[in-house]
Amino acid sequence: MISFLITLVIFNTPISEIRFSGNESISGKKLYKQLISKKKDEFNEVSLAFDIDKLVSYYERQGFFNTSIQPQVESAEKGINIDFSIEEGKRPRIEKIVLRGVEPKEIKKLESLYEIEIQDFFINTKIMHTEKAIALNYMDRGYPYVEVKSSLMPDSGIIELTVDKGGLYYIRNVEVEGLKKCNTKIVRREIKFKQGDIFNKSKLIRSQRRIYSVGFFSTVNSELVKQEPDSIDLVFTVRELKSRILNFGIGIAIPLSFLISIGIEELNLFNQGHRYHFKPSFKTNVEREWELKLEGRYTIPYLTPLKLTVSDLPFFGLKKPRILRDKRAVMNSGYPS
């Protein structure tokens, strides 16, 4: 029973302070962000163990490979104080970058993509960006399944980047799935691939963005499906939005006036990608002056061979002037009306 009460008291004790010592290269503010334990939280030994692992891992991502951390837990008047005593260790620099799995004529071109340089620290973010840049370069040249892996040897200052290109792939078919109302050609005209093209990752991303920018879809996903040893199918899966939108608005303006507007918008008229927007509005004030507007817009995309978008903007307005006020002004002036 006594043991249970002691455990209960410890676990209900809040953390009063969290301090760091020995951290010469990384600020305490950055280290604090890595912690699970926070000030005013209840002290927990399991969380403390996770915090140590997270700090060591964070130091390693910053290029420290021999960091040791010892926590010191002390009781204080308002709770528990935690002091992380840190020995950062040596931070080695890159002395040599080795690129494997590529042809000699490609080495200079790939080296221009590096975010790491000789005498840099082994910063994890820069190494990952370098891997991705090399991989994207090959994906843009027809190798969708390329893999780039790095091997770090901090004791000797060497980084090895190994490239496995995989196969060269061509586009066999382009498919669109998920359409219910929208015409397929509206999606296909935004896709920059045709049968027989070499795969290109950047072109695939641009095609996805172009489909999404049409404004008819809430999501646009793409998938590569292997077919023959050197060909793939591109499958675009979309989710359609509601094509008809009704807006209603009421407003008050100064000088005191009241505004009512209704908006009817069709995003995909006739399922051909045509847009139509009709917006009538009515404005009046306390002096019974009023104004009526009828505004519209009809848009046809890709109407010309240059793929220009053509819009028609009809407008009609009707307004009641200040007739009554003008008559009173004439009568008060003494002149015949």
Secondary structure, DSSP 4 states (H G I P E B T S, - for coil): -HHHHHHHHHHTPBEEEEEEES-SSS-HHHHHHT-S--TTSBP-HHHHHHHHHHHHHHHHHTT-SS-EEEEEEEEETTEEEEEEEEE-----B--EEEEESS-GGGHHHHHTT-S--TT-B--HHHHHHHHHHHHHHHHTTT-TT-EEEEEEETTTTEEEEEEE-----EEEEEEEE--SSS-HHHHHTT----TTPBP-HHHHHHHHHHHHHTSSEEEEEEEEEE-STTEEEEEEEEEEPPSEEEEEEEEEETTTEEEEEEEEEEEEETTTTEEEEEEEEEEEETT--EEEEEEEEEEETT-STT---EEE--EEEEEE--HHHHHHHHHHTTS--
